Amino acid sequence: IMLMEFVRSDEVKTILYHQSWLHLDKLKLDKLISTQLQANPDNTPCLLMQALQLPVGHNKQQAIDHVIDVVLQHGETDPMYKHLAYMYWVLGITIHETTRQPAPALSAYASALMYKSDHPATLFNTAVCSSDVSVPQAIRQLHHYIHTAPTGHPLVPNVHYLLAFLYGRQDLSVHRASILHHYNMAQQTDRNRLPWFPLVSSGTTDQARRVYEQVIVQPNK
């Protein structure tokens, strides 16, 4: 789950219980986790497994926060210590989707990057969250993602679509070349996307396309 960078409860449950994945028995797994936590309430792998299956909301936010606190109390001896970057990243996403407040989410992403400074998904989510605060800052962070992430990372098309859109929130005539470049790169990388990578959301593609259509009807100065 952590290696594949799944966050949402439906994704986690698919990995755990779907017949084409691990195909675990949910009742037996729940009983095992409960038994383990009765014996050791600070069993962080079990706490995290419970937290990841919760739907987005304050309960999930508090559960992830609690796991992180326990791991930090245990220090490097905790088996989940090496996964702190992932947990802070999940916390940031959960905070942003639950509260729509960028500041606490950005704080969680910053903590994630302290433990893994080149984590592409955290860099991407930091930029998305920053766009609510500062468009130029978000653009800089997306360029940092492009220079840091592997060229085949699944979020590459998203980044180019988002850059086209964000440049469009500034002066269209000044950023015409950047908008055209990133929109064309978005379409190219989207076409070359591996079949098991998630599709770019229609909301992301539509907002970039609208900017692109505005630009191409303007005379090139």
C-alpha positions as CSV (number, residue, x, y, z in Angstrom):
1,I,0.0,0.0,0.0
2,M,2.8,2.4,0.9
3,L,5.0,1.5,-2.0
4,M,2.1,2.0,-4.4
5,E,1.2,5.3,-2.6
6,F,-2.4,4.5,-2.1
7,V,-4.2,7.0,0.2
8,R,-8.0,6.7,-0.2
9,S,-9.9,4.1,1.8
10,D,-11.5,2.5,-1.3
11,E,-8.0,2.0,-2.8
12,V,-6.7,0.5,0.4
13,K,-9.6,-1.8,0.7
14,T,-9.3,-2.9,-2.9
15,I,-5.6,-3.9,-2.2
16,L,-6.6,-5.8,0.9
17,Y,-9.8,-7.5,0.0
18,H,-10.3,-7.7,-3.7
19,Q,-9.9,-11.1,-5.3
20,S,-7.4,-9.8,-7.8
21,W,-5.1,-8.4,-5.1
22,L,-4.4,-9.8,-1.6
23,H,-8.0,-11.2,-1.2
24,L,-7.8,-11.1,2.6
25,D,-10.8,-12.0,4.8
26,K,-11.9,-8.6,6.2
27,L,-13.5,-10.1,9.4
28,K,-10.4,-12.2,10.1
29,L,-8.1,-9.2,9.5
30,D,-10.2,-6.9,11.7
31,K,-10.1,-9.5,14.5
32,L,-6.3,-10.0,14.1
33,I,-5.8,-6.2,14.3
34,S,-8.1,-5.9,17.3
35,T,-6.3,-8.7,19.1
36,Q,-2.9,-7.2,18.4
37,L,-4.0,-3.8,19.7
38,Q,-5.4,-5.3,22.8
39,A,-2.1,-6.8,23.6
40,N,-0.2,-3.6,22.5
41,P,-2.2,-0.4,22.0
42,D,0.9,1.2,20.4
43,N,1.3,-1.4,17.6
44,T,1.8,1.2,14.8
45,P,1.4,-1.1,11.8
46,C,-2.0,-2.1,13.1
47,L,-2.9,1.5,14.0
48,L,-2.0,2.6,10.5
49,M,-3.9,-0.3,8.9
50,Q,-7.0,0.9,10.7
51,A,-6.5,4.5,9.9
52,L,-6.0,4.0,6.2
53,Q,-9.3,2.2,5.9
54,L,-11.2,5.2,7.4
55,P,-13.1,7.5,4.9
56,V,-11.7,11.0,4.5
57,G,-12.7,13.2,7.5
58,H,-11.7,14.3,11.0
59,N,-11.6,10.7,12.3
60,K,-9.1,9.7,9.7
61,Q,-7.1,12.9,10.3
62,Q,-6.9,12.2,14.1
63,A,-6.1,8.5,13.5
64,I,-3.2,9.3,11.2
65,D,-2.0,12.0,13.5
66,H,-2.1,9.5,16.4
67,V,0.0,6.9,14.5
68,I,2.6,9.6,13.7
69,D,2.8,10.7,17.4
70,V,3.4,7.1,18.5
71,V,6.0,6.5,15.9
72,L,7.8,9.7,16.9
73,Q,7.7,8.7,20.6
74,H,9.3,5.3,19.7
75,G,11.9,6.9,17.4
76,E,13.9,4.9,14.9
77,T,13.2,1.6,16.7
78,D,9.6,1.7,15.5
79,P,9.0,-0.4,12.3
80,M,7.0,2.4,10.8
81,Y,9.6,5.1,11.3
82,K,11.0,4.7,7.8
83,H,7.5,5.4,6.5
84,L,7.0,8.8,8.2
85,A,7.2,10.6,4.9
86,Y,4.3,8.5,3.6
87,M,2.2,9.1,6.7
88,Y,2.8,12.8,6.8
89,W,1.8,12.9,3.1
90,V,-1.4,11.0,3.8
91,L,-2.1,13.4,6.7
92,G,-1.6,16.4,4.4
93,I,-4.1,15.1,1.9
94,T,-6.6,14.2,4.6
95,I,-6.3,17.7,6.2
96,H,-6.7,19.5,2.9
97,E,-9.7,17.4,1.8
98,T,-11.3,17.6,5.2
99,T,-10.8,21.2,6.1
100,R,-9.9,22.9,2.8
101,Q,-7.4,24.9,4.8
102,P,-4.0,25.1,3.0
103,A,-1.8,26.1,6.0
104,P,-2.1,22.9,8.1
105,A,-1.9,20.7,5.1
106,L,1.2,22.5,3.9
107,S,2.7,22.0,7.3
108,A,2.1,18.2,7.0
109,Y,3.6,18.2,3.5
110,A,6.7,20.1,4.8
111,S,7.2,17.4,7.5
112,A,6.9,14.7,4.8
113,L,9.6,16.4,2.7
114,M,11.8,16.5,5.8
115,Y,11.9,12.7,5.8
116,K,12.0,12.3,2.0
117,S,12.8,15.5,0.1
118,D,12.4,14.1,-3.4
119,H,9.0,12.4,-2.9
120,P,7.2,13.3,-6.2
121,A,3.6,12.9,-4.9
122,T,4.3,15.2,-1.9
123,L,5.9,17.8,-4.2
124,F,2.9,17.7,-6.4
125,N,0.4,18.0,-3.5
126,T,2.4,20.8,-2.0
127,A,2.0,22.7,-5.3
128,V,-1.7,22.0,-5.5
129,C,-2.2,23.2,-2.0
130,S,0.0,26.2,-2.5
131,S,-2.1,27.3,-5.5
132,D,-4.8,28.4,-3.1
133,V,-2.2,30.8,-1.5
134,S,0.2,31.8,-4.2
135,V,0.1,31.0,-7.9
136,P,3.8,31.9,-8.6
137,Q,4.9,29.7,-5.6
138,A,2.8,26.8,-6.9
139,I,4.3,27.2,-10.4
140,R,7.8,27.2,-8.9
141,Q,7.0,24.0,-7.0
142,L,5.6,22.3,-10.0
143,H,8.8,23.1,-12.0
144,H,10.7,21.6,-9.0
145,Y,8.6,18.5,-9.4
146,I,9.4,18.2,-13.1
147,H,13.1,18.5,-12.4
148,T,13.0,16.0,-9.5
149,A,10.5,13.3,-10.4
150,P,11.2,10.4,-12.8
151,T,10.0,11.2,-16.4
152,G,7.6,8.3,-16.2
153,H,6.0,9.2,-12.9
154,P,2.2,8.9,-13.1
155,L,1.6,12.5,-12.1
156,V,3.6,14.1,-14.9
157,P,0.6,14.7,-17.1
158,N,-1.3,16.3,-14.2
159,V,1.6,18.6,-13.5
160,H,1.7,19.9,-17.1
161,Y,-2.1,20.4,-17.2
162,L,-1.9,22.2,-13.9
163,L,1.0,24.4,-15.1
164,A,-1.0,25.4,-18.2
165,F,-3.9,26.3,-16.1
166,L,-1.9,28.3,-13.5
167,Y,0.0,30.2,-16.1
168,G,-3.5,31.1,-17.5
169,R,-4.4,32.6,-14.2
170,Q,-1.7,35.2,-14.9
171,D,-1.2,37.3,-18.0
172,L,-2.1,35.2,-21.0
173,S,-0.1,37.2,-23.5
174,V,3.0,37.1,-21.3
175,H,2.8,33.4,-20.6
176,R,1.5,32.3,-24.0
177,A,4.5,30.2,-24.9
178,S,4.5,28.5,-21.4
179,I,0.8,27.7,-21.7
180,L,1.2,26.2,-25.2
181,H,4.3,24.2,-24.1
182,H,2.8,22.7,-21.0
183,Y,-0.6,21.9,-22.6
184,N,1.1,20.1,-25.5
185,M,3.4,18.3,-23.0
186,A,0.4,17.3,-20.9
187,Q,-1.3,15.8,-23.9
188,Q,1.8,14.0,-25.1
189,T,2.6,12.5,-21.7
190,D,-1.1,11.6,-21.2
191,R,-1.1,9.7,-24.5
192,N,2.1,7.8,-23.4
193,R,0.7,7.1,-19.9
194,L,1.1,3.4,-18.9
195,P,-2.4,1.7,-19.0
196,W,-2.4,1.0,-15.2
197,F,-1.7,4.6,-14.3
198,P,-4.7,6.6,-13.1
199,L,-6.4,8.8,-15.6
200,V,-6.1,12.6,-15.2
201,S,-9.4,13.9,-13.9
202,S,-11.7,15.7,-16.3
203,G,-11.7,18.7,-14.0
204,T,-7.9,19.1,-14.5
205,T,-8.0,18.6,-18.2
206,D,-11.0,20.9,-18.8
207,Q,-9.6,23.8,-16.9
208,A,-6.3,23.6,-18.8
209,R,-8.1,23.2,-22.1
210,R,-10.1,26.3,-21.5
211,V,-6.9,28.3,-21.0
212,Y,-5.4,26.7,-24.1
213,E,-8.4,27.7,-26.2
214,Q,-8.3,31.2,-24.9
215,V,-4.6,31.5,-25.9
216,I,-4.9,30.1,-29.4
217,V,-7.6,32.6,-30.5
218,Q,-5.4,35.5,-29.4
219,P,-3.0,37.0,-31.9
220,N,0.6,36.1,-31.3
221,K,2.4,39.2,-30.3
